[in-house]
């Protein structure tokens, strides 16, 4: 019985960073956008408002990812009224992939 308990407990242990396999999966982002699409369709938003919902959500996600990855260029200055985004504080641990999904 003790052996079964030991096996169960050891199989539950997660390594640091295991969650990143989930949060960095591009399919998760696709599913999140699909959920946004479902909300837009369920509420019968007019096309202009629906488009704004998609644009704002995806620009926010992109800017979050750009803050944590030097390969991305911020859209600040490229989009007319988008201000310069603040940089995260140095030394803070931030999961940019998870933040972009949120």
Secondary structure as UniProt FT lines:
FT   HELIX           2..12
FT   TURN            16..19
FT   HELIX           20..23
FT   HELIX           26..42
FT   TURN            43..44
FT   HELIX           47..67
FT   TURN            70..71
FT   TURN            77..78
FT   TURN            80..81
FT   TURN            90..91
FT   HELIX           96..101
//
